[in-house]
Amino acid sequence: MDKSEKILKAIKLSKDITSPYKRDMESILYAFANKFLSGKDLEKVKEELRVTELGKSLIDEGKDEGKKEKAIEIAKKAILKGMDNDTIKDLTDLTIEEIETIRRVM
């Protein structure tokens, strides 16, 4: 059995585990896959992980990161149009500190 098959089998087995360490095990398997696999083998592992709790968490994290990036882009445009921090905060849900940091960087 090659590395890819071993990792995939371990991920499938982890789905039946009810231990509080289940997510830790999935994280370790994900780390192994990123270190030792590439190409189609790595994609197979990522696909298998998407249906796990870790995979769902990673997807949610990615969505949150995308929302934050969009909010930053909106804030930059609003700053260029001369809007005040409170208005930008209302539009983006960014904190005043985050908006001030964006102003400094621009």
Long-range contacts (C-beta under 8 A, 24 or more apart in sequence): 3-32, 3-36, 3-37, 3-41, 4-37, 4-41, 4-44, 4-45, 7-32, 7-33, 7-36, 7-37, 7-45, 8-44, 8-45, 8-48, 11-45, 11-48, 11-49, 11-52, 12-48, 14-52, 15-51, 15-52, 22-53, 23-53, 23-54, 23-57, 26-52, 26-53, 26-54, 26-55, 27-54, 30-54, 72-98, 72-102, 75-99, 75-102, 76-102, 76-106, 79-103, 79-106, 80-106
